[in-house]
Amino acid sequence: MTPQPGLEQLGRWLVVAGISLVALGVLLTFSKALRLGSLPGDVHMSGRGWQLWLPLGTSLLLSLVLTLVLNLFFRRR
């Protein structure tokens, strides 16, 4: 008995989702050691009764890493 084509694709997506969740968990666990949120380019300003935090450097770094990883996973031939 062979699996149905839809179930095979669902299985692949579940594996990718599981790997993504593990990677996110590792990232959140070690975020202090990686200094995410306090990289050069991150802006933090505060005054009386207000705060502004713009993680520009962290956003650029995560965007670059995610682009590279997703291109490796979903490379079109």
N, C-alpha and C positions, 0 to 999 in steps of 0.2 A: 504494500500500500504506500503510495507516494504522497507527500504533503501537497496540499493545494497551493497554487501560486500565490494567492493572497496571504496565506498563513506564513509562507516563507519570507515574504517581504515584511510582514509584521514582526517576525522574529528578528530580522536584521535591524529594524528600527528600534526594537526593544533592547538589543545589545548596544547600539549606539547611545540610546538614552541612558542605559546603565553605566556605561563608560563615562558619559558626560557628568552624571551625578557623582561618581567617584572622584573625577577630576575636580569638580566644584567643591566637594567635601575636603579634599586635600588642600585646595587653594584657600578655603576659609580657615582651615586648621592652622596653616602656616602663614597667614596673611600678616601677622605682626613681624615675623622674621623676614618676610619679603618686603616689608615697609610699604605695602599697598595703602594708598591714601595719604602718604606723606612723601611722595616722590617730587623731584624738582619739576616745577610746572603746575603743581597742585596749589590752588589759591584758597587761603583761609583768612577771612577777615571777620572781626567781631567788634561790636560796640555795646552801648548800654541797651540791653533788651533785644539784640538781634545778632544773628550769625549768618555768614555766607561761606559756603564751602563748595568749591568747584574743582573736582578731581580731574583736571585736564590731562596731566601727565599720566596718571593711572589709566584713564580712558584710552589714551593713545596706545599705551603699552598693551593693554588687554585686547584692543582691536587688532593690533599687529599679530599678537600670538594666536588669537582665535582665527584670523584670516589664514595664517600659515597652517594651522592644525586642520581646519575644515577643508582647505585645498588639498591636503594630503589624503583626507578621508574620501572626499567626493571628487577626485580628479576625473575629468572627462577625457576620454581618449578619442 
